[in-house]
Amino acid sequence: MLWSLLLLVASACQAADGAARPPSVKAGDVELSLELVAITQVPMANAPLLAVVRVKNKLDHSVRLWTGSHAIPAIRLLVYDDQGRRLSQHTIRAFADRLSGLPTIEAGGKYTAFWILNHHHHFRAPGTYMVEAYLVDWLALALGHDNWRSPHLWPLIAKDTSPVTIQPAEPTLLEQACEFLITRANPRMRAQVPSWLQHLWQDNNIFRQLDNQSVHMLACVSHEVATAYLDQVHYKWLPAALRRLRWTGSPGALDLLRYYAGSSDAEIAAYAAQQLREAEELPVYTPTRSHN
């Protein structure tokens, strides 16, 4: 019923101004590129890793891009280990820019979006990984929603793949990343952007989203050096920070959870106590399909 209503709405929109609106993207119209960017410059365990996806219009006229919805996105990421085993779930549910809608990409132009890849896979262990980015025909996928969990059945428009080698965590570099991110999160105290990140902050399509995601990136530093910085985040970001402390599981992180479990704010105290109880029961994702 939901998808029938969706079709009716889409058809009505096209009928109303179809002549004035550019056509939707199809296979061959665009080129997709995937860039993996580490906040620590060198990708390392327990550190934020960004997946930047750019969709370039190769045509001489504008096109529309179905970006999908929160539940069924049109841009999808998968993570594999060096044996080709899938390590991630099928989609990222936490979108950096709340992807949804039907943006227009002008001739030769680009649509850019990014994800904090640690929300998809935590990269706690050093090693070589493979990340794949897919742009699928969202409307076709939504109508055949029984297949949305099966990558080999996705109606593919474009795809790109990028390997990444995760180095062992280096506390000094992690602390520098935390210092940068906590000062980005405070509008009264801005840090200078490192050279390896400047091209992202200069990209008008993602500047605001990246700037606003500083706290979320900080919460992805799953190492004890992050606890002092997590204790500085704004009250409204505490739930995200407390969840990250649970994933960190270090003595310092657990001590900070105990501190918040004694908060005078009943909601924060209850949430911290819940995270503390779950700290030693981290869920493990079991690979289900080979890369090939």
C-alpha positions, 0 to 999 in steps of 0.5 A: 500500500505504501509503495502504491501511494509512493508511485501515485505521488511520483506520477502526480508530480511528473504529470504536474511539471514533467516537462520542466523537470530533468529526467531521473538518473539511470545507469551510464548517466553518472560516475560514482567515486568513493574517497576514504578519509581518516581524521587522523591522516593515517587510517587507524584502529578506533579512529573516525574514518569518513566515506565520501561519495561523489556522484558526477553527472556525465551528461550535457543536461541536468538530471535528478537523483533519487537519494532514497529514504532513511530506511531504504537509501539509494547510496549504500556502503559495504565493508569486507575483510581481506578474505572477502567476508562481509563485515557490515550490515547492508545500509547505514541508518545514520545519515550525515546529511539526512539523505532523502529527496530528489536533488538536481545535478547540473551538467558536469556537476556533482552531488556529494555526501559523506558517512562516518564509516565507523557507524557501519563497521567499528574498525577495532582491528588493524588490517586491510579492508575493502569498502564498496559504494553503490548507487542504486535505482531507488524507486525500483529498489523500493518497489522490489523491497523484498530484495533490498537486503541482497546486494546481488539483486540491487538495481545498480546505477554506478559503483566504486570500490576502495581498499583501506589499510587500518594501522594500530591505534596511536594514542598521540595521533588519536589525542590530536584528532580529539583536540581538533574535533572538540574545538570544532564542536565549540563555535567559540573555539575553532581549530585549524583544519589539518591539511589532509582535511582541507579539501573536504571543508572547502567542498560547499556540498559537505562543509556544513555537514562535516562541521556539524558532525564533529561530536559524532566523529569524536564519539567514534574515537573508541580509545581511552584518550577520548574520555576526557574530551567526551566529558566536555561535549554539550548536554544534547550530545551526551547520549551519543557520547555515552554509547561510544563510551560503551563501545570503548570499554576501557577502564577510563570509559567505564569510570566516566559511565559510572560518573554519569550513572550518578547524575542528578538528571534521571534520564541521563543517569538511567541511560548511562547505567544501561550503557554500563550494563551492556559494556561487556556484552558488545554485539558481534556481526557475523559475515553472511556472504563472500565478497565474490 
